[in-house]
Amino acid sequence: MFECYECGHQIDEQDVEYECPFCGEDDYGEGFLRCENCDTLYTISGDLWECPYCENEGKTDTPGPDYCECPSCGAVIIGDVCEECGWPDVNQGWLGEEYG
């Protein structure tokens, strides 16, 4: 067991996870550990875990400005614009808007 650097909660080193909570890809390495109290993700050696696919920076509780899920298509957004659909620049239309 080791102590979470964020909140001090004890993390059991036997509870290894492999599926990234952000993008759903599997970590084919040693996996990662999740603090049950604050959801911080750690490597087996106790460093912050970073997904090799979406680079989540070890936190799952609230996505920061570098990561979020696109409200339009659900893809991972890194930065301000979705690389999949172009949100927020995509014409989303307005409720009640009439198309003619």
C-alpha positions in Angstrom: 0.0 0.0 0.0 1.1 3.5 -0.6 -0.4 6.9 0.2 -2.1 9.1 -2.4 -0.1 12.3 -3.0 -3.3 14.3 -3.6 -5.5 13.3 -0.6 -3.5 10.9 1.6 -5.8 7.9 1.1 -4.1 4.5 1.2 -4.0 2.7 -2.2 -3.9 -1.1 -2.4 -1.2 -2.1 -4.9 -3.3 -5.3 -5.8 -6.1 -3.3 -7.4 -4.6 -2.8 -10.9 -6.7 -1.4 -13.7 -6.0 -1.4 -17.4 -8.8 0.4 -19.2 -8.3 4.2 -19.4 -11.4 6.0 -17.8 -11.0 8.8 -20.4 -10.6 7.1 -23.8 -11.3 3.5 -23.0 -8.1 2.2 -24.5 -6.2 -0.6 -22.7 -2.8 0.0 -21.1 -0.9 -3.0 -22.3 2.0 -2.3 -19.8 1.8 -2.7 -16.0 -1.6 -1.0 -15.7 -2.4 1.7 -13.2 -3.9 2.2 -9.7 -6.8 4.5 -8.8 -7.2 6.3 -5.5 -10.7 5.4 -4.4 -11.0 8.8 -2.5 -10.0 11.3 -5.2 -9.7 9.2 -8.4 -6.1 10.2 -9.0 -4.4 7.6 -11.2 -0.9 6.2 -10.4 1.6 3.9 -12.0 2.6 0.8 -10.1 5.7 2.6 -8.9 3.6 5.5 -7.5 4.1 8.2 -10.2 1.1 9.8 -11.9 -0.2 7.5 -14.6 -0.5 9.0 -18.1 -2.5 7.2 -20.8 -0.3 6.5 -23.8 -3.3 7.3 -26.0 -5.0 10.4 -24.6 -2.4 11.7 -22.1 -4.9 12.2 -19.3 -2.3 13.4 -16.8 -3.4 11.1 -13.9 -6.7 12.8 -12.8 -10.2 11.5 -13.4 -12.4 13.5 -11.1 -12.8 16.6 -13.2 -11.3 17.0 -16.7 -9.0 20.0 -16.8 -8.6 22.5 -19.6 -6.3 20.2 -21.5 -8.9 17.4 -21.8 -12.6 17.0 -22.1 -15.2 15.1 -24.0 -16.8 16.7 -27.0 -20.4 17.5 -26.4 -21.2 17.1 -30.1 -19.5 13.7 -31.0 -18.1 12.4 -27.7 -14.4 12.3 -29.0 -11.5 13.3 -26.7 -10.8 17.1 -27.0 -7.3 18.2 -26.2 -7.2 22.0 -26.3 -10.2 24.1 -27.4 -11.4 22.5 -30.6 -12.5 18.9 -31.3 -10.3 17.4 -34.0 -13.0 14.9 -35.0 -16.0 17.3 -35.7 -14.6 20.8 -35.3 -16.8 21.7 -32.2 -17.4 24.5 -31.2 -17.1 25.8 -34.7 -19.7 23.4 -36.1 -23.1 24.9 -36.8 -25.1 23.3 -34.0 -28.4 25.1 -34.8 -30.7 26.6 -32.3 -33.7 25.1 -30.5 -36.8 26.1 -32.4 -34.8 27.1 -35.5 -36.7 26.5 -38.7 -34.9 24.9 -41.6 -36.3 25.8 -45.0 
